[in-house]
Structures are given as C-alpha cells and as structure tokens.
Amino acid sequence: MRFSESLSKNHRFQFVYQNGKSYADRYLVMYVKENGTEKNRIGISVSKKVGNSVVRHRVTRLVRESYRLHEAIFNSGLDIVIVARKSTASAGYYEIEKALLHLGKLHHIIKVYFYVD
C-alpha cells in the first residue's frame, strides 16, 4: 500500500467505531473518520463468525488487495475500518471489490467512480 498505513492498535479501531460514520452492504461494513494526516490508515476486521483462520486470512487478503489496487482513487487523510460480514466467506474477489467501491462511493471518499460490468 503506497499511500496508506495499517491501523494496528485497538484504541484506534475503537475511536473510528465510535466517532466515524458507517455504511454497510451485503459483504462489508465501512467506518470512516478523518485523521488529520496526508495518508490513509486502513484496518481490516474479520471475526471468527466468518470462518476458520484460513477463510479469515483469505478474506483479509482479498479486501487488502482490492483496496491496494484502487487506493489512488480514494481521498487521503482518512482512517478506514472495514469489517467483513459472514457472507464474505463465500464471496469472490470481484464481489468484494464491488462492495468496497460501492461503500467508498456512499461515503463520498472516492475521487472518480466507474464500474464496468
């Protein structure tokens, strides 16, 4: 992730949960809060409800890769927490990518939004 860092501390996740704005769809929930820096910080949360460790790590990798490939179109200076829902376990890359871009559009944090089906 060239323009972004990872959110790693629990208190930072909690701050975004409590003070950020959230939107959800079938696969993901996205919380967004401005952080006052020039970089985005992204955190991904996948609970045990989603599946075993293999499934959870797969979902994490898919979300991170989807964000990485599109991070140039996201506004900067944001803390973004992405929470995977249980239905994400059976989703493929394109469903997760579409969900991520859709939630970014709802939050108005994407500079250019286009999706070709």
Summary of the structure (lengths in Angstrom):
residues: 117
radius of gyration: 13.2
end to end distance: 25.7
largest distance: 38.8
contacts: 345
relative contact order: 0.24
helix: 44%
strand: 25%
